[in-house]
Amino acid sequence: MKNKSKLNKTLLINQNNCNFTDNSATYGGAVVFSDVGNVTNCNFTDNSATYGGAVVFSDVGNVTNCNFTNNNADYGGAIYIFSGSVENCNFTNNSARYGGAVCFYDVGNVTNCNFTNNSARYGGAVCFYDVGNVTNCNFTDNEATYYGGAIWMYSGNVENCNFTDIMRLLVLQFTSTVHTPLKLFPILVF
């Protein structure tokens, strides 16, 4: 194993065209990236963990053209990611305490994804602890026990998204752009 602090290089790991079913761990039920990584054209079903039911990215991560079904965790039912992007993915029946499908610790982007029947206490489908951008996504039958039936974020933008049958306790409606208030409380988007 190379000591990356001495080499001062970033290790890039890729997972392509894989299927992961019935795996479990504390971090990343199926896959853990301790450095920068990409996941493309993969399927994740019935995986579980404390962090990232299917995948954990400890650094920047990119997920493209993947399907996540019936995964669960405390943080990020399918994906727990430090920062990065999730594009052209489908999330169905995933659950967590924070981010039923995806939980971003830092800045993140979600584009062209479908979220169906995901659930969490905060962010039924997606949770951003920092700045988030969600564009061209569909949210159907997602639910949060407390806040953000579809999305819970500290600040960011939500553009060109469709929301159908979202269950939430507190209702806040934003049509296209979410603006940060006094930063006393997280922005809650359904």
PyRosetta script that sets phi, psi and omega in degrees:
from pyrosetta import init, pose_from_sequence

init()
pose = pose_from_sequence("MKNKSKLNKTLLINQNNCNFTDNSATYGGAVVFSDVGNVTNCNFTDNSATYGGAVVFSDVGNVTNCNFTNNNADYGGAIYIFSGSVENCNFTNNSARYGGAVCFYDVGNVTNCNFTNNSARYGGAVCFYDVGNVTNCNFTDNEATYYGGAIWMYSGNVENCNFTDIMRLLVLQFTSTVHTPLKLFPILVF")
pose.set_psi(1, 133.8)
pose.set_omega(1, -179.1)
pose.set_phi(2, -85.0)
pose.set_psi(2, 142.9)
pose.set_omega(2, 176.7)
pose.set_phi(3, -88.1)
pose.set_psi(3, 103.6)
pose.set_omega(3, -173.2)
pose.set_phi(4, -67.9)
pose.set_psi(4, -24.1)
pose.set_omega(4, 178.7)
pose.set_phi(5, -68.1)
pose.set_psi(5, -32.7)
pose.set_omega(5, 177.2)
pose.set_phi(6, -78.7)
pose.set_psi(6, -33.1)
pose.set_omega(6, -178.7)
pose.set_phi(7, -82.1)
pose.set_psi(7, -22.8)
pose.set_omega(7, -178.6)
pose.set_phi(8, 54.0)
pose.set_psi(8, 42.2)
pose.set_omega(8, 177.3)
pose.set_phi(9, -126.8)
pose.set_psi(9, 158.2)
pose.set_omega(9, 176.7)
pose.set_phi(10, -102.6)
pose.set_psi(10, 134.2)
pose.set_omega(10, 178.4)
pose.set_phi(11, -91.2)
pose.set_psi(11, 125.7)
pose.set_omega(11, 178.6)
pose.set_phi(12, -107.1)
pose.set_psi(12, 124.9)
pose.set_omega(12, -179.2)
pose.set_phi(13, -118.2)
pose.set_psi(13, 139.6)
pose.set_omega(13, 179.5)
pose.set_phi(14, -123.0)
pose.set_psi(14, 141.3)
pose.set_omega(14, 169.9)
pose.set_phi(15, -122.2)
pose.set_psi(15, 118.7)
pose.set_omega(15, -177.5)
pose.set_phi(16, -129.3)
pose.set_psi(16, 141.5)
pose.set_omega(16, 172.5)
pose.set_phi(17, 51.8)
pose.set_psi(17, 49.3)
pose.set_omega(17, -178.7)
pose.set_phi(18, -119.4)
pose.set_psi(18, 158.8)
pose.set_omega(18, 173.8)
pose.set_phi(19, -122.8)
pose.set_psi(19, 130.9)
pose.set_omega(19, 179.0)
pose.set_phi(20, -125.7)
pose.set_psi(20, 120.7)
pose.set_omega(20, -176.7)
pose.set_phi(21, -136.2)
pose.set_psi(21, 137.1)
pose.set_omega(21, 174.4)
pose.set_phi(22, 57.0)
pose.set_psi(22, 47.6)
pose.set_omega(22, 176.1)
pose.set_phi(23, -109.4)
pose.set_psi(23, 154.8)
pose.set_omega(23, 177.3)
pose.set_phi(24, -149.0)
pose.set_psi(24, 150.5)
pose.set_omega(24, 179.4)
pose.set_phi(25, -167.6)
pose.set_psi(25, 174.4)
pose.set_omega(25, 174.4)
pose.set_phi(26, -74.9)
pose.set_psi(26, -43.2)
pose.set_omega(26, 178.7)
pose.set_phi(27, -118.9)
pose.set_psi(27, 119.2)
pose.set_omega(27, 178.5)
pose.set_phi(28, 63.9)
pose.set_psi(28, 91.2)
pose.set_omega(28, -178.3)
pose.set_phi(29, -51.8)
pose.set_psi(29, -34.1)
pose.set_omega(29, 179.9)
pose.set_phi(30, -114.4)
pose.set_psi(30, -44.2)
pose.set_omega(30, -173.6)
pose.set_phi(31, -140.9)
pose.set_psi(31, 139.1)
pose.set_omega(31, 173.0)
pose.set_phi(32, -123.8)
pose.set_psi(32, 129.9)
pose.set_omega(32, 173.4)
pose.set_phi(33, -108.9)
pose.set_psi(33, 114.9)
pose.set_omega(33, 178.7)
pose.set_phi(34, -88.7)
pose.set_psi(34, -2.2)
pose.set_omega(34, 177.5)
pose.set_phi(35, -139.9)
pose.set_psi(35, -162.3)
pose.set_omega(35, 179.7)
pose.set_phi(36, -65.5)
pose.set_psi(36, 139.0)
pose.set_omega(36, -179.5)
pose.set_phi(37, -153.7)
pose.set_psi(37, 163.0)
pose.set_omega(37, 178.2)
pose.set_phi(38, -131.9)
pose.set_psi(38, 139.7)
pose.set_omega(38, 173.8)
pose.set_phi(39, -125.4)
pose.set_psi(39, 124.7)
pose.set_omega(39, -176.1)
pose.set_phi(40, -136.3)
pose.set_psi(40, 135.8)
pose.set_omega(40, 174.8)
pose.set_phi(41, 54.8)
pose.set_psi(41, 45.0)
pose.set_omega(41, 179.8)
pose.set_phi(42, -116.8)
pose.set_psi(42, 159.2)
pose.set_omega(42, 176.7)
pose.set_phi(43, -121.5)
pose.set_psi(43, 132.1)
pose.set_omega(43, 179.9)
pose.set_phi(44, -125.2)
pose.set_psi(44, 119.5)
pose.set_omega(44, -176.4)
pose.set_phi(45, -134.7)
pose.set_psi(45, 131.8)
pose.set_omega(45, 174.1)
pose.set_phi(46, 57.6)
pose.set_psi(46, 41.8)
pose.set_omega(46, 175.8)
pose.set_phi(47, -101.6)
pose.set_psi(47, 155.0)
pose.set_omega(47, -179.2)
pose.set_phi(48, -147.2)
pose.set_psi(48, 151.6)
pose.set_omega(48, 179.2)
pose.set_phi(49, -166.5)
pose.set_psi(49, 173.9)
pose.set_omega(49, 172.1)
pose.set_phi(50, -78.1)
pose.set_psi(50, -44.1)
pose.set_omega(50, 176.4)
pose.set_phi(51, -117.6)
pose.set_psi(51, 121.7)
pose.set_omega(51, 177.8)
pose.set_phi(52, 65.8)
pose.set_psi(52, 86.8)
pose.set_omega(52, -178.8)
pose.set_phi(53, -50.3)
pose.set_psi(53, -35.5)
pose.set_omega(53, 179.0)
pose.set_phi(54, -112.1)
pose.set_psi(54, -47.6)
pose.set_omega(54, -172.4)
pose.set_phi(55, -138.6)
pose.set_psi(55, 141.5)
pose.set_omega(55, 171.1)
pose.set_phi(56, -124.3)
pose.set_psi(56, 133.8)
pose.set_omega(56, 171.9)
pose.set_phi(57, -115.5)
pose.set_psi(57, 115.6)
pose.set_omega(57, 178.0)
pose.set_phi(58, -81.3)
pose.set_psi(58, -10.3)
pose.set_omega(58, 179.5)
pose.set_phi(59, -135.2)
pose.set_psi(59, -149.2)
pose.set_omega(59, 179.5)
pose.set_phi(60, -71.9)
pose.set_psi(60, 133.8)
pose.set_omega(60, 178.5)
pose.set_phi(61, -135.4)
pose.set_psi(61, 151.7)
pose.set_omega(61, 177.0)
pose.set_phi(62, -133.2)
pose.set_psi(62, 129.3)
pose.set_omega(62, -179.6)
pose.set_phi(63, -123.2)
pose.set_psi(63, 125.9)
pose.set_omega(63, -175.9)
pose.set_phi(64, -137.4)
pose.set_psi(64, 136.1)
pose.set_omega(64, 174.0)
pose.set_phi(65, 55.0)
pose.set_psi(65, 46.4)
pose.set_omega(65, 179.9)
pose.set_phi(66, -117.8)
pose.set_psi(66, 160.5)
pose.set_omega(66, 176.3)
pose.set_phi(67, -120.4)
pose.set_psi(67, 132.3)
pose.set_omega(67, 179.5)
pose.set_phi(68, -125.5)
pose.set_psi(68, 119.2)
pose.set_omega(68, -176.1)
pose.set_phi(69, -134.4)
pose.set_psi(69, 129.8)
pose.set_omega(69, 174.6)
pose.set_phi(70, 58.1)
pose.set_psi(70, 38.6)
pose.set_omega(70, 175.1)
pose.set_phi(71, -97.8)
pose.set_psi(71, 153.6)
pose.set_omega(71, 178.7)
pose.set_phi(72, -148.5)
pose.set_psi(72, 151.4)
pose.set_omega(72, 179.9)
pose.set_phi(73, -162.6)
pose.set_psi(73, 174.1)
pose.set_omega(73, 171.5)
pose.set_phi(74, -77.8)
pose.set_psi(74, -39.9)
pose.set_omega(74, -179.4)
pose.set_phi(75, -124.4)
pose.set_psi(75, 112.7)
pose.set_omega(75, -179.2)
pose.set_phi(76, 74.0)
pose.set_psi(76, 86.2)
pose.set_omega(76, -177.6)
pose.set_phi(77, -51.6)
pose.set_psi(77, -37.4)
pose.set_omega(77, 176.7)
pose.set_phi(78, -110.4)
pose.set_psi(78, -47.2)
pose.set_omega(78, -174.5)
pose.set_phi(79, -132.6)
pose.set_psi(79, 132.3)
pose.set_omega(79, 167.0)
pose.set_phi(80, -117.5)
pose.set_psi(80, 121.5)
pose.set_omega(80, -170.0)
pose.set_phi(81, -135.8)
pose.set_psi(81, 135.2)
pose.set_omega(81, 178.5)
pose.set_phi(82, -64.1)
pose.set_psi(82, -59.0)
pose.set_omega(82, 173.9)
pose.set_phi(83, -157.5)
pose.set_psi(83, 159.5)
pose.set_omega(83, 179.7)
pose.set_phi(84, 145.4)
pose.set_psi(84, -149.6)
pose.set_omega(84, -175.3)
pose.set_phi(85, -139.5)
pose.set_psi(85, 150.9)
pose.set_omega(85, 174.9)
pose.set_phi(86, -128.6)
pose.set_psi(86, 121.2)
pose.set_omega(86, -175.0)
pose.set_phi(87, -135.5)
pose.set_psi(87, 141.5)
pose.set_omega(87, 173.5)
pose.set_phi(88, 53.6)
pose.set_psi(88, 43.6)
pose.set_omega(88, -179.2)
pose.set_phi(89, -115.9)
pose.set_psi(89, 159.9)
pose.set_omega(89, 176.2)
pose.set_phi(90, -118.7)
pose.set_psi(90, 131.0)
pose.set_omega(90, 179.7)
pose.set_phi(91, -124.3)
pose.set_psi(91, 119.2)
pose.set_omega(91, -176.6)
pose.set_phi(92, -134.2)
pose.set_psi(92, 128.3)
pose.set_omega(92, 174.3)
pose.set_phi(93, 58.9)
pose.set_psi(93, 38.6)
pose.set_omega(93, 175.1)
pose.set_phi(94, -97.4)
pose.set_psi(94, 154.4)
pose.set_omega(94, -178.1)
pose.set_phi(95, -146.7)
pose.set_psi(95, 151.9)
pose.set_omega(95, 179.6)
pose.set_phi(96, -164.2)
pose.set_psi(96, 173.7)
pose.set_omega(96, 170.7)
pose.set_phi(97, -77.6)
pose.set_psi(97, -41.3)
pose.set_omega(97, 179.3)
pose.set_phi(98, -126.2)
pose.set_psi(98, 118.9)
pose.set_omega(98, -179.7)
pose.set_phi(99, 72.1)
pose.set_psi(99, 83.7)
pose.set_omega(99, -177.8)
pose.set_phi(100, -51.6)
pose.set_psi(100, -35.9)
pose.set_omega(100, 177.6)
pose.set_phi(101, -110.9)
pose.set_psi(101, -51.0)
pose.set_omega(101, -174.6)
pose.set_phi(102, -134.3)
pose.set_psi(102, 138.3)
pose.set_omega(102, 175.1)
pose.set_phi(103, -129.2)
pose.set_psi(103, 119.4)
pose.set_omega(103, 177.1)
pose.set_phi(104, -99.9)
pose.set_psi(104, 128.6)
pose.set_omega(104, 175.9)
pose.set_phi(105, -78.4)
pose.set_psi(105, -34.7)
pose.set_omega(105, -177.6)
pose.set_phi(106, -124.4)
pose.set_psi(106, -145.5)
pose.set_omega(106, -177.2)
pose.set_phi(107, -70.9)
pose.set_psi(107, 139.1)
pose.set_omega(107, 179.0)
pose.set_phi(108, -152.5)
pose.set_psi(108, 159.4)
pose.set_omega(108, 178.1)
pose.set_phi(109, -129.0)
pose.set_psi(109, 134.9)
pose.set_omega(109, 175.7)
pose.set_phi(110, -125.7)
pose.set_psi(110, 123.8)
pose.set_omega(110, -174.6)
pose.set_phi(111, -136.4)
pose.set_psi(111, 137.0)
pose.set_omega(111, 174.1)
pose.set_phi(112, 54.0)
pose.set_psi(112, 44.0)
pose.set_omega(112, 180.0)
pose.set_phi(113, -113.3)
pose.set_psi(113, 158.3)
pose.set_omega(113, 176.1)
pose.set_phi(114, -116.9)
pose.set_psi(114, 128.9)
pose.set_omega(114, 179.9)
pose.set_phi(115, -121.9)
pose.set_psi(115, 116.8)
pose.set_omega(115, -176.6)
pose.set_phi(116, -130.9)
pose.set_psi(116, 124.8)
pose.set_omega(116, 172.6)
pose.set_phi(117, 58.1)
pose.set_psi(117, 42.0)
pose.set_omega(117, 174.2)
pose.set_phi(118, -97.7)
pose.set_psi(118, 155.8)
pose.set_omega(118, -177.2)
pose.set_phi(119, -147.3)
pose.set_psi(119, 150.9)
pose.set_omega(119, 178.4)
pose.set_phi(120, -162.8)
pose.set_psi(120, 171.8)
pose.set_omega(120, 171.1)
pose.set_phi(121, -73.5)
pose.set_psi(121, -42.6)
pose.set_omega(121, -179.9)
pose.set_phi(122, -128.2)
pose.set_psi(122, 123.0)
pose.set_omega(122, -179.3)
pose.set_phi(123, 72.1)
pose.set_psi(123, 79.1)
pose.set_omega(123, -177.7)
pose.set_phi(124, -51.5)
pose.set_psi(124, -35.4)
pose.set_omega(124, 177.7)
pose.set_phi(125, -111.6)
pose.set_psi(125, -50.3)
pose.set_omega(125, -173.8)
pose.set_phi(126, -135.7)
pose.set_psi(126, 140.7)
pose.set_omega(126, 177.6)
pose.set_phi(127, -128.0)
pose.set_psi(127, 129.5)
pose.set_omega(127, 175.4)
pose.set_phi(128, -119.5)
pose.set_psi(128, 120.0)
pose.set_omega(128, 174.9)
pose.set_phi(129, -78.4)
pose.set_psi(129, -11.6)
pose.set_omega(129, 179.7)
pose.set_phi(130, -136.2)
pose.set_psi(130, -138.8)
pose.set_omega(130, -176.1)
pose.set_phi(131, -79.3)
pose.set_psi(131, 132.0)
pose.set_omega(131, 178.1)
pose.set_phi(132, -131.2)
pose.set_psi(132, 150.0)
pose.set_omega(132, 174.8)
pose.set_phi(133, -129.6)
pose.set_psi(133, 125.4)
pose.set_omega(133, 179.9)
pose.set_phi(134, -124.8)
pose.set_psi(134, 122.5)
pose.set_omega(134, -174.4)
pose.set_phi(135, -135.2)
pose.set_psi(135, 136.2)
pose.set_omega(135, 174.0)
pose.set_phi(136, 54.1)
pose.set_psi(136, 44.8)
pose.set_omega(136, 179.7)
pose.set_phi(137, -113.2)
pose.set_psi(137, 157.3)
pose.set_omega(137, 176.8)
pose.set_phi(138, -115.3)
pose.set_psi(138, 130.2)
pose.set_omega(138, 179.5)
pose.set_phi(139, -121.7)
pose.set_psi(139, 117.1)
pose.set_omega(139, -178.1)
pose.set_phi(140, -131.1)
pose.set_psi(140, 127.4)
pose.set_omega(140, 175.3)
pose.set_phi(141, 55.8)
pose.set_psi(141, 38.0)
pose.set_omega(141, 174.2)
pose.set_phi(142, -92.5)
pose.set_psi(142, 155.6)
pose.set_omega(142, -173.7)
pose.set_phi(143, -146.1)
pose.set_psi(143, 138.3)
pose.set_omega(143, 172.3)
pose.set_phi(144, -122.4)
pose.set_psi(144, 135.4)
pose.set_omega(144, 178.4)
pose.set_phi(145, -65.0)
pose.set_psi(145, -41.1)
pose.set_omega(145, -176.9)
pose.set_phi(146, -110.6)
pose.set_psi(146, -66.1)
pose.set_omega(146, -172.6)
pose.set_phi(147, -134.8)
pose.set_psi(147, 143.7)
pose.set_omega(147, 173.8)
pose.set_phi(148, 69.8)
pose.set_psi(148, 73.7)
pose.set_omega(148, -179.9)
pose.set_phi(149, -51.7)
pose.set_psi(149, -33.6)
pose.set_omega(149, 176.8)
pose.set_phi(150, -112.5)
pose.set_psi(150, -49.4)
pose.set_omega(150, -174.1)
pose.set_phi(151, -134.4)
pose.set_psi(151, 136.0)
pose.set_omega(151, 170.9)
pose.set_phi(152, -125.9)
pose.set_psi(152, 122.3)
pose.set_omega(152, -178.5)
pose.set_phi(153, -145.1)
pose.set_psi(153, 154.7)
pose.set_omega(153, 176.8)
pose.set_phi(154, -74.9)
pose.set_psi(154, -46.1)
pose.set_omega(154, 173.7)
pose.set_phi(155, -160.0)
pose.set_psi(155, 162.5)
pose.set_omega(155, 178.3)
pose.set_phi(156, 149.5)
pose.set_psi(156, -159.7)
pose.set_omega(156, -176.8)
pose.set_phi(157, -129.5)
pose.set_psi(157, 142.8)
pose.set_omega(157, 172.8)
pose.set_phi(158, -127.7)
pose.set_psi(158, 117.4)
pose.set_omega(158, -175.2)
pose.set_phi(159, -132.5)
pose.set_psi(159, 138.2)
pose.set_omega(159, 174.2)
pose.set_phi(160, 52.8)
pose.set_psi(160, 43.4)
pose.set_omega(160, 179.1)
pose.set_phi(161, -108.9)
pose.set_psi(161, 153.8)
pose.set_omega(161, 177.3)
pose.set_phi(162, -112.0)
pose.set_psi(162, 133.6)
pose.set_omega(162, 179.8)
pose.set_phi(163, -123.4)
pose.set_psi(163, 123.9)
pose.set_omega(163, -178.8)
pose.set_phi(164, -132.8)
pose.set_psi(164, 131.0)
pose.set_omega(164, 176.2)
pose.set_phi(165, 49.8)
pose.set_psi(165, 52.8)
pose.set_omega(165, 179.0)
pose.set_phi(166, -91.7)
pose.set_psi(166, 127.7)
pose.set_omega(166, 179.5)
pose.set_phi(167, -98.5)
pose.set_psi(167, 130.9)
pose.set_omega(167, 178.9)
pose.set_phi(168, -154.7)
pose.set_psi(168, 156.7)
pose.set_omega(168, 177.2)
pose.set_phi(169, -84.1)
pose.set_psi(169, -42.2)
pose.set_omega(169, -179.1)
pose.set_phi(170, -112.0)
pose.set_psi(170, 130.0)
pose.set_omega(170, -175.9)
pose.set_phi(171, -106.4)
pose.set_psi(171, 121.2)
pose.set_omega(171, 170.3)
pose.set_phi(172, -129.3)
pose.set_psi(172, 131.1)
pose.set_omega(172, -177.5)
pose.set_phi(173, -114.8)
pose.set_psi(173, 130.8)
pose.set_omega(173, 174.8)
pose.set_phi(174, -129.8)
pose.set_psi(174, 135.1)
pose.set_omega(174, -176.3)
pose.set_phi(175, -87.0)
pose.set_psi(175, -42.5)
pose.set_omega(175, 179.3)
pose.set_phi(176, -139.0)
pose.set_psi(176, -50.8)
pose.set_omega(176, -176.5)
pose.set_phi(177, -116.3)
pose.set_psi(177, 135.3)
pose.set_omega(177, 177.4)
pose.set_phi(178, -98.9)
pose.set_psi(178, 126.1)
pose.set_omega(178, 179.5)
pose.set_phi(179, -106.8)
pose.set_psi(179, 141.1)
pose.set_omega(179, -177.7)
pose.set_phi(180, -75.6)
pose.set_psi(180, 127.3)
pose.set_omega(180, 174.4)
pose.set_phi(181, -79.4)
pose.set_psi(181, -144.3)
pose.set_omega(181, -175.6)
pose.set_phi(182, -71.1)
pose.set_psi(182, 6.3)
pose.set_omega(182, -179.6)
pose.set_phi(183, 62.5)
pose.set_psi(183, 26.2)
pose.set_omega(183, 175.6)
pose.set_phi(184, -83.2)
pose.set_psi(184, -34.6)
pose.set_omega(184, 179.7)
pose.set_phi(185, -134.0)
pose.set_psi(185, 153.8)
pose.set_omega(185, 176.6)
pose.set_phi(186, -64.6)
pose.set_psi(186, 150.6)
pose.set_omega(186, 173.4)
pose.set_phi(187, -75.8)
pose.set_psi(187, 135.7)
pose.set_omega(187, -178.3)
pose.set_phi(188, -116.7)
pose.set_psi(188, 117.9)
pose.set_omega(188, -178.8)
pose.set_phi(189, -117.4)
pose.set_psi(189, 134.8)
pose.set_omega(189, 177.9)
pose.set_phi(190, -91.8)
pose.dump_pdb("model.pdb")
